Amino acid sequence: MTLNRPSIWHLLWQMIRYAQSLYWTDTILWLFIAGLPALPGLAIREFFNTLTNKSSFTLSPWAWIALLLAIGVARIVAIFTGRITKTQHRFTMSALIRRNLLAKLFNRPGAEPLTTSGKQNFPLSPGEVISFFREDATQIEDTVVGTNEILGEGIFALGSLLLLFSVNATITLFVFLPLVLIAALIHRVADRIKRYRRASRQATQQVTGLVGEMFTAVQAIQVAGAEQTVLAHFRRLCDRRQQMMVQDQLLTAILESSFENLVSLGTGAILLFAAQSMRSTVGTLTVGDFALFVYYLSYVTYFLSFLGGFLALTKQSEVSFERMEGLIECDAPALVAHHPLYLPTIAGRNPQLPTTHPTQPHQNRAFAEQDDRLQELTALNLTYHYPGTNQGITDVSLQIQRGSFTVITGQVGAGKSTLLRVLMGLLPLQVGELYWNGQAIAYPTQFFAPPRSAYTPQVPQLFSHTLRENILLGLAKNDTELKQAIALATFDQDLAAMPDGLDTLIGSKGMRLSGGQLQRAAAARMFLRQPELLVFDDLSSALDVETEQTLWSRLFDLGSSAHSWVPTCLVVSHRRAVLQRADRIILLNNGRVELEGKFEDLPSVYVR
Ligand SMILES: Nc1ncnc2c1ncn2[C@@H]1O[C@H](COP(=O)(O)OP(=O)(O)OP(=O)(O)O)[C@@H](O)[C@H]1O
């Protein structure tokens, strides 16, 4: 994966190309910001030459002051405008990286744990993933925006260098000495820069990971009386992060100060030479020339130390790209690919957002072809083993017919949830094939979404918003349709008891709802989309027998009525009433199909 990674320069160039006009506008402004201070140098030379009557200009002191002031004001204007373009460009760059990273994460099989290549098979927590979006994206942003500063400073440093050459070529050659030393130093410590950066990022990631876990597990920590233990662990991680950050920052500071010192020593040597040359070749180097030389020399030398710092930054950005590649398991070019961002413009205008069609039910949206309606779903020899284990499912085949009710059952850990996740493309197929109406499904992750299918896991995911928003999730539906879906999910009575009705705020992860209400709110979300295939992972676990029976009855009454929606169900359950209703039961044992049949065929040990 990383063998053919393009160079950091190529990746930065791709990012520059994304917002070219903004980039070049900012670059031009930066040229002014960097270049305007060069003009006082010329003015100073002429001023000093006026004192020794060697100037070709005859300006009054006030004219010189006015000129210097005008240059100063122009620079202030350039800096002010440059800050606006820089800010816009800066955030566009990190937004592109974050957008691409997020898109890649969404395209992964959703139930597969996130890992980094350095920690193979060791899942990352959401808190840990945040550090990729925060520190790594910002690091790359800094480097891209650094390029036009380097360009601006570089052009004027080059101009200054040419001027210095015209004044005294021999002395100017000494300017290159610090540059060679800086390049050699960067080359020598490149590995160390990257190693320290990797270690500090990893340590930060562990701290943010634990913060995330602590916040979501406050109750578990309290119940176990583990506050002190968790805090001690947190302190250990923070101490380690401190150590790694100090190491990383110290190296950066040492490098920067080394660059400055190298440059300062070089400057000192040049000045000594220049002064010597002034004494020995009286008349060729004027006082004005010497003043100009000193002025422009600092210009060139500042650029050299800036360049050194920038080169170190690019090494650190290489680490950020490597880390992100490891996270999304794809090459870095995908991270810099060009996609619309819809950010507000520099004038503050919000761009027109594209109209999307989030998962409309098939009768409202031309369901591509009639063929897309489920007639038969076939799974052949599905195998998925969790990385580093032999747990999961092995060689599972099944067929689901339109309008049927299929129940997967089996003991705890038999592989029921894994089978559903593999079928829904939430875990990648290691072996096996999936067919929808006889057509092979190439990308199950993208294929199994409404209006083809909808799935509710054992613990449904709801968001900290209103009930309405949670059920709609962007779908354009009115309250009547919403209430029909809610009634189908047997959530209507609960809703009637809520003073704020559909506008009830349900809290983070739906914490203000009971387990059963959560399940039924998630079911309503599925029903509203009227998918061809409904997949439930153990609805029975959170519902009493009666409520669950009502739900299935209401759903199947639809199928037998003239309603255009004929739902097909695939559910995990141990409940007798559900098993009795099943058209087909698949009994899993140790990840394999042990039996396929009807309720009567099932050994009594599996019926509750
Ligand atoms: N993320 C994971 N990493 C490693 N092993 C896992 C993971 N998730 C599940 N397993 C293992 O895979 C096997 C099947 O798990 P699965 O959750 O599919 O079982 P299940 O039949 O749904 O169980 P339950 O009835 O408790 O929900 C179990 O042995 C489980 O320990």
The ligand as a Gaussian input file, in Angstrom:
#p B3LYP/6-31G(d) Opt

LIG

0 1
 N      -15.333000      -7.844000      17.059000
 C      -15.078000      -9.127000      17.336000
 N      -13.790000      -9.545000      17.404000
 C      -13.515000     -10.826000      17.670000
 N      -14.437000     -11.767000      17.880000
 C      -15.729000     -11.406000      17.835000
 C      -16.112000     -10.069000      17.563000
 N      -17.461000     -10.003000      17.583000
 C      -17.904000     -11.246000      17.838000
 N      -16.866000     -12.082000      17.994000
 C      -16.937000     -13.516000      18.262000
 O      -17.551000     -14.120000      17.143000
 C      -18.464000     -15.110000      17.583000
 C      -19.853000     -14.850000      17.009000
 O      -20.310000     -13.641000      17.577000
 P      -21.772000     -13.092000      17.258000
 O      -21.888000     -11.756000      17.929000
 O      -22.003000     -13.160000      15.812000
 O      -22.650000     -14.150000      17.988000
 P      -24.224000     -14.138000      18.248000
 O      -24.724000     -15.477000      17.886000
 O      -24.848000     -12.974000      17.596000
 O      -24.243000     -13.931000      19.828000
 P      -25.375000     -13.243000      20.737000
 O      -26.552000     -14.162000      20.754000
 O      -24.728000     -13.143000      22.072000
 O      -25.670000     -11.923000      20.125000
 C      -18.432000     -15.112000      19.095000
 O      -17.586000     -16.153000      19.516000
 C      -17.840000     -13.778000      19.438000
 O      -17.064000     -13.865000      20.617000

